[in-house]
Amino acid sequence: MHQQTLKKNYSFEGKGLHTGKPVRMTLAPAPAGSGIRFVRTDIGPDAFVDALAVNVSNTARSTTLTQNGINVITVEHILSALTGLGVDNALISLDNEEVPILDGSARLYCEAILADGLCEQDAERQYITLDKEIVYEDAVKGIKVTVTPADEPSYDICVDFNSKVVGVQNAHWDPSMDYAREIACCRTFVFFHEIEYLFKNNLIKGGDIDNAIVIIEHPVPRERVEALCNGLSIPVPANTSVGYLDGLKLHYDNECARHKMLDLMGDLRLCGGFLKARVSAVKTGHFVNSQVARMIIESK
């Protein structure tokens, strides 16, 4: 299979999920063999950050890359979109430090790119292959990620937050499936009881009910909801009963697992290309995903 890039530039404007800062991001075609690179245009035309696991510097609720002191925050959704659509090479320009959260998924990226299709390049795709199985395991936390050599890539994920609302969810993806329809539209999520802690720790400053699924695990006093919403400068929802805040309708019953699949595919792209392997992940997150991507690189 030949490498592929974008047919033209695509721009997106919004705010960062964690910083809350406004940002304009542009996706552009890139030469064969160049891979995925970010550039911070607010710093300078040569302020590049390569999408590689060696550059992961923070995994607190998203994946941050740092190279030569230059940060790019929350890279996983755009990396997932490019991976799911089959984009080998792209240059991603930002005029601030965090990728825009948009609606909390990768849907808008996919819709824009798919409207034009991709540009085939005059070079063969070089897949990332393994000589032996790679396993990351934390028995205490019940985390396990296994990456097994295979002729075709595939991903399976299981999420379990010990939640009465979410329950145990599973998701699968392989190239025979429609990434844009099955994975890209699935939104990020947060438990209500985590929000106060995250906000106090300088996170989710750009979070609101338009870019995240909020899960209420236990009854919450109305005045507490009002105080938190006022602190975040977001409207107070009408419905705050146990379940999904404001009676949110899910795209899929297992949307949370599908979003974790979105994250997993984006984070594992940090191994440097398209992985030809079977990935099985249980209770994983950004830190573990990035560690596995690093293990893949180091195995070569």
C-alpha positions as CSV (number, residue, x, y, z in Angstrom):
1,M,0.0,0.0,0.0
2,H,1.2,3.5,-0.8
3,Q,1.6,6.3,1.7
4,Q,-1.2,8.9,1.9
5,T,-1.4,12.6,2.8
6,L,-4.1,15.2,2.8
7,K,-5.4,16.8,-0.5
8,K,-5.5,20.3,1.0
9,N,-5.4,22.4,4.2
10,Y,-8.1,22.2,6.8
11,S,-8.4,24.7,9.7
12,F,-10.3,24.3,13.0
13,E,-10.8,26.9,15.7
14,G,-11.8,26.3,19.3
15,K,-10.5,26.1,22.8
16,G,-8.2,23.7,24.6
17,L,-10.0,21.3,26.9
18,H,-7.5,21.8,29.8
19,T,-6.0,25.3,29.2
20,G,-9.3,26.8,28.0
21,K,-7.1,28.9,25.6
22,P,-8.4,29.8,22.1
23,V,-6.5,28.2,19.3
24,R,-6.5,27.9,15.5
25,M,-5.2,24.6,14.1
26,T,-4.4,23.8,10.5
27,L,-3.8,20.4,9.0
28,A,-1.7,20.4,5.9
29,P,-0.3,17.9,3.4
30,A,3.3,16.7,4.0
31,P,5.9,14.9,2.0
32,A,6.2,11.1,1.9
33,G,8.2,9.7,4.8
34,S,7.8,12.8,7.0
35,G,5.2,11.3,9.3
36,I,3.1,13.4,11.6
37,R,4.6,16.7,12.9
38,F,3.2,19.6,14.9
39,V,4.5,23.1,14.6
40,R,3.8,26.0,17.1
41,T,3.5,29.0,14.7
42,D,3.0,31.3,17.7
43,I,6.6,30.4,18.7
44,G,8.2,30.3,15.2
45,P,8.2,28.5,11.8
46,D,10.8,26.0,13.1
47,A,9.1,25.2,16.4
48,F,8.5,21.5,15.5
49,V,7.3,18.7,17.8
50,D,7.4,15.2,16.4
51,A,4.5,12.8,17.2
52,L,6.7,10.2,18.9
53,A,6.5,8.5,22.3
54,V,9.9,9.8,23.3
55,N,8.4,13.3,23.4
56,V,5.6,12.4,25.8
57,S,6.0,14.6,28.8
58,N,2.6,14.5,30.6
59,T,-0.4,12.1,30.5
60,A,-2.7,13.8,33.1
61,R,-6.1,13.3,31.4
62,S,-4.6,13.8,27.9
63,T,-1.3,13.3,26.1
64,T,1.2,16.2,26.0
65,L,4.3,16.2,23.7
66,T,7.4,18.3,24.5
67,Q,10.4,18.8,22.2
68,N,13.1,21.4,22.8
69,G,11.0,23.0,25.4
70,I,8.0,23.3,23.1
71,N,4.6,21.8,24.2
72,V,1.6,20.5,22.4
73,I,-1.2,19.4,24.6
74,T,-4.1,16.9,24.0
75,V,-2.7,15.4,20.8
76,E,-4.6,12.1,21.0
77,H,-7.8,12.9,19.1
78,I,-6.2,14.4,16.0
79,L,-3.6,11.6,15.9
80,S,-6.4,9.0,16.2
81,A,-8.3,10.7,13.3
82,L,-5.3,10.6,11.0
83,T,-4.6,7.0,11.9
84,G,-8.2,5.8,11.5
85,L,-8.5,7.5,8.1
86,G,-5.1,6.2,6.9
87,V,-3.1,9.4,6.8
88,D,0.7,8.7,6.8
89,N,2.0,12.2,6.6
90,A,0.7,15.6,7.8
91,L,1.9,18.9,9.2
92,I,-0.3,20.2,12.1
93,S,0.1,23.9,12.8
94,L,-1.2,25.6,16.0
95,D,-1.1,29.2,17.2
96,N,-1.3,28.1,20.8
97,E,-0.2,25.2,23.0
98,E,-3.3,22.9,23.0
99,V,-5.2,21.2,20.2
100,P,-8.9,22.4,20.1
101,I,-11.3,20.0,21.9
102,L,-14.2,20.9,19.5
103,D,-17.0,18.5,20.4
104,G,-14.8,16.2,22.4
105,S,-14.4,13.6,19.6
106,A,-12.6,13.3,16.3
107,R,-15.8,13.7,14.2
108,L,-15.2,17.1,12.7
109,Y,-11.7,16.2,11.6
110,C,-13.0,13.1,9.8
111,E,-15.9,14.9,8.2
112,A,-13.6,17.6,6.7
113,I,-11.0,15.2,5.4
114,L,-13.4,12.6,4.0
115,A,-15.2,15.3,2.0
116,D,-12.1,15.4,-0.3
117,G,-10.5,12.0,0.2
118,L,-6.8,11.4,0.5
119,C,-3.8,11.9,-1.8
120,E,-1.8,8.8,-2.7
121,Q,2.0,9.4,-2.6
122,D,4.8,7.8,-4.5
123,A,6.2,5.7,-1.7
124,E,5.2,2.4,0.0
125,R,3.9,2.5,3.5
126,Q,6.4,1.2,6.0
127,Y,4.4,-0.6,8.7
128,I,5.6,-0.9,12.3
129,T,6.0,-4.7,12.8
130,L,7.0,-6.7,15.8
131,D,9.3,-9.7,16.2
132,K,7.6,-10.8,19.4
133,E,4.7,-10.1,21.6
134,I,4.9,-7.0,23.9
135,V,3.0,-7.0,27.3
136,Y,2.4,-4.2,29.7
137,E,0.8,-5.3,32.9
138,D,-0.1,-3.8,36.3
139,A,-1.7,-6.6,38.2
140,V,-2.6,-4.4,41.2
141,K,-4.7,-2.0,39.0
142,G,-6.0,-4.7,36.7
143,I,-4.3,-3.1,33.7
144,K,-3.0,-5.1,30.8
145,V,-2.1,-4.3,27.2
146,T,-0.9,-7.0,24.9
147,V,0.5,-6.2,21.4
148,T,0.8,-9.3,19.3
149,P,2.4,-9.6,15.8
150,A,-0.3,-10.0,13.2
151,D,-0.8,-9.8,9.4
152,E,-3.5,-7.2,9.9
153,P,-4.0,-4.5,12.6
154,S,-6.9,-4.8,15.1
155,Y,-7.8,-3.3,18.4
156,D,-9.8,-4.6,21.3
157,I,-10.5,-2.6,24.5
158,C,-12.3,-3.2,27.8
159,V,-13.1,-0.4,30.2
160,D,-14.2,-0.8,33.8
161,F,-14.5,2.1,36.2
162,N,-16.5,0.2,38.8
163,S,-19.4,2.4,37.7
164,K,-23.1,1.6,38.1
165,V,-23.8,3.9,35.2
166,V,-21.2,2.9,32.7
167,G,-20.7,-0.7,33.7
168,V,-18.1,-2.8,32.0
169,Q,-17.8,-1.9,28.3
170,N,-15.9,-3.4,25.3
171,A,-15.1,-2.1,21.9
172,H,-13.4,-3.5,18.8
173,W,-11.9,-1.9,15.6
174,D,-10.1,-3.2,12.6
175,P,-9.6,-1.7,9.1
176,S,-12.8,-3.4,7.7
177,M,-14.8,-1.1,9.9
178,D,-15.8,2.6,9.3
179,Y,-13.6,4.5,11.7
180,A,-15.5,7.8,11.1
181,R,-18.8,6.3,11.9
182,E,-17.9,3.7,14.6
183,I,-15.1,5.5,16.6
184,A,-14.5,9.1,15.6
185,C,-17.9,10.4,16.7
186,C,-17.5,9.1,20.3
187,R,-17.0,11.8,22.8
188,T,-14.7,12.2,25.8
189,F,-16.3,11.7,29.2
190,V,-15.8,12.6,32.9
191,F,-17.4,11.6,36.2
192,F,-19.0,14.5,38.0
193,H,-17.2,13.7,41.2
194,E,-13.9,14.2,39.4
195,I,-14.6,17.7,38.0
196,E,-13.9,19.7,41.1
197,Y,-10.5,17.9,41.6
198,L,-9.6,18.4,38.0
199,F,-10.5,22.1,37.9
200,K,-8.6,22.7,41.1
201,N,-5.5,21.0,39.6
202,N,-5.5,23.4,36.6
203,L,-7.2,21.0,34.2
204,I,-10.5,21.0,32.1
205,K,-10.6,24.9,32.1
206,G,-12.2,24.6,28.6
207,G,-14.6,21.7,29.5
208,D,-18.3,22.1,29.1
209,I,-21.4,20.0,28.4
210,D,-20.9,20.6,24.7
211,N,-17.6,18.8,24.6
212,A,-17.8,16.1,27.2
213,I,-20.2,13.4,28.5
214,V,-20.6,14.0,32.2
215,I,-21.5,10.9,34.3
216,I,-23.3,11.3,37.6
217,E,-22.6,8.2,39.7
218,H,-24.4,9.3,42.9
219,P,-27.1,11.9,43.7
220,V,-25.6,15.4,43.9
221,P,-27.3,18.3,45.7
222,R,-28.6,20.9,43.3
223,E,-26.7,23.7,45.0
224,R,-23.4,21.9,44.5
225,V,-24.1,21.5,40.8
226,E,-25.0,25.2,40.5
227,A,-21.8,26.2,42.3
228,L,-19.6,24.1,40.1
229,C,-21.2,25.2,36.9
230,N,-20.9,28.8,37.9
231,G,-17.3,28.3,38.7
232,L,-16.7,26.8,35.2
233,S,-18.8,29.6,33.6
234,I,-21.2,27.0,32.0
235,P,-25.0,26.8,32.0
236,V,-26.6,24.9,34.9
237,P,-28.2,21.8,33.4
238,A,-31.9,21.1,33.9
239,N,-31.4,17.4,34.7
240,T,-28.9,16.4,37.3
241,S,-30.2,12.9,38.3
242,V,-28.0,9.8,38.4
243,G,-26.9,8.9,34.9
244,Y,-25.7,11.2,32.1
245,L,-25.9,14.9,32.9
246,D,-28.9,16.7,31.4
247,G,-30.2,13.4,30.0
248,L,-27.6,13.3,27.3
249,K,-28.3,10.8,24.5
250,L,-25.3,8.6,23.7
251,H,-24.3,7.8,20.1
252,Y,-23.7,4.2,21.2
253,D,-24.5,2.2,24.3
254,N,-20.7,1.7,24.7
255,E,-19.7,5.2,23.7
256,C,-17.3,5.4,26.6
257,A,-15.4,2.3,25.5
258,R,-15.4,3.6,21.9
259,H,-13.9,6.9,23.0
260,K,-11.2,5.0,24.9
261,M,-10.5,3.1,21.6
262,L,-10.2,6.5,19.9
263,D,-7.6,7.5,22.6
264,L,-5.8,4.2,22.3
265,M,-5.4,4.5,18.5
266,G,-4.1,8.1,18.8
267,D,-1.7,7.3,21.6
268,L,-0.3,4.2,19.9
269,R,0.4,6.3,16.7
270,L,3.2,7.7,18.8
271,C,5.2,4.5,17.9
272,G,5.9,6.3,14.7
273,G,3.6,4.9,12.1
274,F,0.9,2.3,11.4
275,L,1.1,-0.6,13.7
276,K,0.6,-4.0,12.1
277,A,-0.3,-6.0,15.2
278,R,-3.2,-7.2,17.3
279,V,-3.8,-4.9,20.3
280,S,-5.7,-6.0,23.4
281,A,-6.1,-3.5,26.2
282,V,-7.8,-3.7,29.6
283,K,-8.4,-0.6,31.8
284,T,-5.7,1.4,29.9
285,G,-5.2,5.2,29.8
286,H,-2.9,7.8,28.3
287,F,0.1,6.9,30.5
288,V,0.0,3.2,29.8
289,N,-0.7,3.8,26.1
290,S,2.3,6.0,25.8
291,Q,4.5,3.5,27.6
292,V,3.4,0.8,25.2
293,A,4.2,3.0,22.2
294,R,7.7,3.5,23.7
295,M,8.1,-0.2,24.3
296,I,7.2,-0.8,20.6
297,I,9.9,1.7,19.5
298,E,12.5,0.2,21.8
299,S,11.7,-3.3,20.6
300,K,13.0,-2.5,17.1
